[in-house]
Every structure is written in C-alpha cells, then in structure tokens.
Amino acid sequence: MSERTENERKDIRKDFREAVNMSPSELEDWLDTEESKSVGDSEDGESTGHKSGRRIVEIKRKTVDELTEDDHDWMKKVVGYVNRHLAQGGPDEDVEHSRWRYSLMNWGHDPLI
C-alpha cells in the first residue's frame, strides 16, 4: 500500500478524535474493570477490543509527529468498528450496563458521553 497524503492522515486523525471520546486515563481505568474484560472475542485470554483499548491509549498519548502509518491504519480500524457498532444500535433498556456499551468502551467510545 502506498503511503497516505498528509490530508488523508489529517482526516483519519479527525475521525479518530470524533470516534474515541474517552481520555487515555478514562480508558485505562475502564480496561482495569471486570466489565471491560467480560466482553468480546477472546484470544490468549484477552479480547480483541481489550487489546485495541490498550493500543488506543498508546496512540492518544503520542504527538502527531510520533504517529506512524501503522498507527493511522489502527485509527482507521477503530473508527470503522465504532461506526459499525453504533449503527447496530444499542439495547432498548439499561444501556449503561449493556455488553454493547462495554464493547464500545473497550474501543474508546462511551455512547453515554
């Protein structure tokens, strides 16, 4: 794959900032909870979403100049996941304690914020 233009990278970062509405510290605190660990497809004992959350924290703590093409690929993946998951819609009742919300939060998006 060819390298992206600066405008493409800016668009990805903008979309990522909109999709990921949790701060690094909020996300880290969330990832330490049993609720966070209770959802998602698990590989080697850790869900894909949980691993993604840790990667999102790393990315959010970088400066723009430190971001790699791989980071931009991951940010684009996060945006896609969050948008698809939101489009599915959440439960009609008790969104706050739903697996749907917990999965989104593992990917850095709290639908209640």
Backbone as CSV, one residue per row, in Angstrom:
resi,resn,N_x,N_y,N_z,CA_x,CA_y,CA_z,C_x,C_y,C_z
1,MET,0.842,-1.189,0.000,0.000,0.000,0.000,0.881,1.244,0.000
2,SER,0.491,2.204,-0.779,1.288,3.431,-0.835,1.022,4.281,0.395
3,GLU,1.966,5.137,0.675,1.836,5.997,1.845,0.735,7.032,1.621
4,ARG,0.062,7.366,2.672,-1.043,8.336,2.605,-0.505,9.756,2.445
5,THR,-1.368,10.626,1.943,-1.033,12.045,1.892,-1.261,12.636,3.287
6,GLU,-0.727,13.806,3.520,-0.930,14.463,4.810,-2.404,14.765,5.033
7,ASN,-3.130,15.127,3.989,-4.564,15.385,4.137,-5.315,14.122,4.540
8,GLU,-4.947,12.984,3.994,-5.580,11.716,4.377,-5.308,11.409,5.852
9,ARG,-4.068,11.619,6.274,-3.729,11.382,7.682,-4.497,12.337,8.594
10,LYS,-4.640,13.598,8.189,-5.414,14.567,8.983,-6.867,14.115,9.113
11,ASP,-7.451,13.639,8.016,-8.838,13.165,8.050,-8.988,11.972,8.990
12,ILE,-8.037,11.061,8.953,-8.081,9.890,9.838,-8.001,10.340,11.294
13,ARG,-7.086,11.265,11.592,-6.950,11.753,12.971,-8.224,12.455,13.436
14,LYS,-8.841,13.235,12.563,-10.095,13.925,12.899,-11.187,12.903,13.196
15,ASP,-11.344,11.916,12.330,-12.365,10.883,12.534,-12.105,10.101,13.821
16,PHE,-10.843,9.833,14.101,-10.455,9.109,15.315,-10.816,9.916,16.559
17,ARG,-10.504,11.214,16.543,-10.845,12.076,17.690,-12.347,12.101,17.927
18,GLU,-13.139,12.075,16.855,-14.597,12.083,16.991,-15.105,10.739,17.520
19,ALA,-14.512,9.649,17.077,-14.965,8.307,17.472,-14.530,7.949,18.887
20,VAL,-13.319,8.336,19.256,-12.772,7.979,20.568,-13.013,9.156,21.509
21,ASN,-14.064,9.027,22.324,-14.444,10.149,23.183,-14.005,9.948,24.637
22,MET,-13.198,8.927,24.888,-12.663,8.699,26.235,-11.201,9.145,26.267
23,SER,-10.805,9.741,27.374,-9.411,10.151,27.537,-8.556,8.912,27.805
24,PRO,-7.239,9.015,27.623,-6.387,7.873,27.931,-6.565,7.355,29.359
25,SER,-6.680,8.271,30.331,-6.819,7.817,31.718,-8.185,7.171,31.958
26,GLU,-9.246,7.722,31.354,-10.567,7.093,31.472,-10.550,5.691,30.871
27,LEU,-9.928,5.567,29.715,-9.872,4.277,29.038,-9.037,3.276,29.837
28,GLU,-7.910,3.721,30.373,-7.089,2.828,31.208,-7.867,2.343,32.430
29,ASP,-8.561,3.267,33.093,-9.365,2.885,34.260,-10.431,1.870,33.855
30,TRP,-11.088,2.111,32.718,-12.122,1.197,32.236,-11.534,-0.189,31.940
31,LEU,-10.379,-0.228,31.295,-9.778,-1.507,30.904,-9.389,-2.360,32.112
32,ASP,-9.267,-1.739,33.280,-8.947,-2.472,34.511,-10.175,-3.120,35.151
33,THR,-11.368,-2.846,34.629,-12.588,-3.370,35.250,-12.924,-4.774,34.751
34,GLU,-13.675,-5.484,35.567,-14.159,-6.817,35.175,-15.142,-6.712,34.006
35,GLU,-15.931,-5.625,33.980,-16.879,-5.435,32.885,-16.152,-5.341,31.550
36,SER,-15.053,-4.627,31.530,-14.272,-4.494,30.307,-13.765,-5.856,29.841
37,LYS,-13.325,-6.653,30.781,-12.738,-7.959,30.447,-13.804,-9.009,30.121
38,SER,-15.081,-8.680,30.365,-16.154,-9.667,30.215,-16.733,-9.735,28.803
39,VAL,-16.321,-8.843,27.906,-16.921,-8.798,26.564,-15.876,-8.985,25.477
40,GLY,-16.351,-9.433,24.322,-15.502,-9.527,23.140,-14.986,-10.914,22.869
41,ASP,-14.494,-11.091,21.638,-13.880,-12.344,21.228,-12.508,-12.439,21.857
42,SER,-12.238,-13.561,22.494,-11.009,-13.691,23.267,-9.956,-14.513,22.538
43,GLU,-8.761,-13.967,22.500,-7.580,-14.677,22.009,-6.553,-14.625,23.128
44,ASP,-6.018,-15.755,23.506,-4.996,-15.800,24.555,-5.473,-15.149,25.855
45,GLY,-6.771,-15.235,26.138,-7.298,-14.709,27.389,-7.638,-13.234,27.381
46,GLU,-7.293,-12.509,26.320,-7.624,-11.084,26.240,-8.418,-10.842,24.964
47,SER,-9.529,-10.120,25.082,-10.369,-9.877,23.912,-9.689,-8.921,22.939
48,THR,-10.133,-8.994,21.704,-9.633,-8.110,20.653,-9.882,-6.651,21.039
49,GLY,-11.073,-6.366,21.563,-11.404,-4.997,21.959,-10.538,-4.496,23.101
50,HIS,-10.237,-5.396,24.038,-9.398,-5.013,25.175,-7.991,-4.657,24.694
51,LYS,-7.448,-5.465,23.793,-6.130,-5.154,23.204,-6.184,-3.837,22.453
52,SER,-7.287,-3.637,21.730,-7.445,-2.394,20.987,-7.437,-1.199,21.924
53,GLY,-8.115,-1.331,23.056,-8.142,-0.240,24.030,-6.750,0.148,24.492
54,ARG,-5.914,-0.861,24.745,-4.543,-0.555,25.170,-3.787,0.155,24.047
55,ARG,-4.012,-0.259,22.811,-3.352,0.384,21.667,-3.857,1.824,21.497
56,ILE,-5.137,2.041,21.708,-5.709,3.386,21.600,-5.072,4.316,22.623
57,VAL,-4.873,3.837,23.846,-4.222,4.645,24.877,-2.834,5.061,24.398
58,GLU,-2.081,4.117,23.840,-0.734,4.435,23.336,-0.802,5.504,22.252
59,ILE,-1.722,5.337,21.315,-1.843,6.286,20.203,-2.232,7.671,20.716
60,LYS,-3.192,7.721,21.635,-3.648,9.024,22.139,-2.560,9.757,22.917
61,ARG,-1.592,9.044,23.410,-0.505,9.679,24.172,0.648,10.124,23.282
62,LYS,0.576,9.840,22.005,1.630,10.258,21.074,1.322,11.655,20.541
63,THR,2.384,12.338,20.131,2.195,13.589,19.404,1.922,13.234,17.945
64,VAL,1.402,14.181,17.188,1.122,13.943,15.770,2.383,13.469,15.051
65,ASP,3.522,14.076,15.374,4.778,13.714,14.707,5.245,12.301,15.035
66,GLU,4.785,11.754,16.150,5.187,10.399,16.544,4.321,9.312,15.906
67,LEU,3.197,9.698,15.325,2.282,8.714,14.755,2.851,8.101,13.481
68,THR,2.766,6.788,13.385,3.266,6.049,12.225,2.115,5.723,11.271
69,GLU,2.464,5.197,10.109,1.437,4.730,9.178,0.633,3.601,9.827
70,ASP,1.300,2.751,10.580,0.614,1.660,11.281,-0.390,2.218,12.293
71,ASP,-0.012,3.286,12.984,-0.943,3.939,13.910,-2.164,4.461,13.155
72,HIS,-1.925,5.073,12.001,-3.041,5.589,11.201,-3.931,4.440,10.720
73,ASP,-3.333,3.315,10.349,-4.125,2.137,9.975,-5.013,1.724,11.138
74,TRP,-4.440,1.703,12.343,-5.208,1.286,13.523,-6.320,2.283,13.828
75,MET,-6.016,3.570,13.720,-7.035,4.592,13.972,-8.205,4.423,13.009
76,LYS,-7.900,4.129,11.767,-8.946,3.922,10.766,-9.790,2.692,11.123
77,LYS,-9.134,1.644,11.613,-9.847,0.434,12.036,-10.776,0.749,13.214
78,VAL,-10.293,1.531,14.163,-11.089,1.912,15.334,-12.328,2.688,14.890
79,VAL,-12.152,3.643,14.010,-13.275,4.451,13.512,-14.312,3.545,12.854
80,GLY,-13.857,2.612,12.040,-14.769,1.689,11.373,-15.541,0.842,12.364
81,TYR,-14.837,0.323,13.373,-15.504,-0.509,14.380,-16.560,0.294,15.130
82,VAL,-16.178,1.472,15.616,-17.108,2.294,16.401,-18.333,2.644,15.556
83,ASN,-18.125,3.062,14.322,-19.250,3.445,13.471,-20.174,2.259,13.181
84,ARG,-19.604,1.094,12.903,-20.433,-0.100,12.652,-21.224,-0.489,13.898
85,HIS,-20.556,-0.458,15.040,-21.190,-0.855,16.292,-22.319,0.114,16.663
86,LEU,-22.082,1.411,16.482,-23.123,2.404,16.761,-24.311,2.227,15.815
87,ALA,-24.039,1.889,14.557,-25.107,1.705,13.569,-26.009,0.525,13.921
88,GLN,-25.468,-0.453,14.620,-26.274,-1.603,15.038,-27.311,-1.192,16.075
89,GLY,-27.034,-0.138,16.771,-27.943,0.336,17.813,-27.778,-0.462,19.088
90,GLY,-28.015,0.199,20.172,-27.869,-0.444,21.476,-29.177,-1.035,21.952
91,PRO,-29.160,-1.574,23.150,-30.369,-2.160,23.714,-31.396,-1.080,24.039
92,ASP,-32.649,-1.491,24.079,-33.724,-0.542,24.399,-33.713,-0.142,25.867
93,GLU,-33.208,-1.034,26.712,-33.196,-0.769,28.151,-31.805,-1.008,28.724
94,ASP,-31.485,-0.312,29.766,-30.242,-0.461,30.526,-28.984,-0.421,29.649
95,VAL,-28.896,0.616,28.836,-27.712,0.805,28.003,-26.460,0.876,28.870
96,GLU,-26.570,1.530,30.019,-25.409,1.744,30.879,-24.689,0.449,31.246
97,HIS,-25.434,-0.622,31.460,-24.835,-1.890,31.891,-24.872,-2.947,30.792
98,SER,-24.907,-2.522,29.537,-25.041,-3.468,28.424,-23.683,-3.898,27.865
99,ARG,-23.661,-5.115,27.343,-22.463,-5.612,26.663,-22.143,-4.738,25.456
100,TRP,-23.176,-4.174,24.821,-22.990,-3.285,23.669,-22.137,-2.075,24.070
101,ARG,-22.506,-1.435,25.183,-21.738,-0.277,25.663,-20.340,-0.699,26.086
102,TYR,-20.231,-1.807,26.796,-18.922,-2.275,27.255,-17.983,-2.525,26.077
103,SER,-18.497,-3.116,25.001,-17.664,-3.359,23.816,-17.196,-2.047,23.204
104,LEU,-18.105,-1.097,23.073,-17.721,0.209,22.526,-16.671,0.881,23.399
105,MET,-16.837,0.789,24.705,-15.885,1.432,25.604,-14.500,0.798,25.489
106,ASN,-14.425,-0.494,25.232,-13.119,-1.118,25.012,-12.414,-0.507,23.808
107,TRP,-13.193,0.007,22.861,-12.644,0.655,21.673,-12.586,2.166,21.848
108,GLY,-12.749,2.656,23.071,-12.542,4.075,23.376,-13.747,4.971,23.210
109,HIS,-14.925,4.381,22.977,-16.129,5.207,22.788,-17.180,4.862,23.820
110,ASP,-17.536,5.855,24.622,-18.631,5.674,25.581,-19.872,6.338,24.999
111,PRO,-20.895,5.547,24.608,-22.077,6.135,23.998,-22.899,6.997,24.935
112,LEU,-22.595,6.977,26.221,-23.332,7.793,27.180,-22.679,9.153,27.440
113,ILE,-21.550,9.408,26.814,-20.868,10.705,26.983,-21.440,11.694,25.970
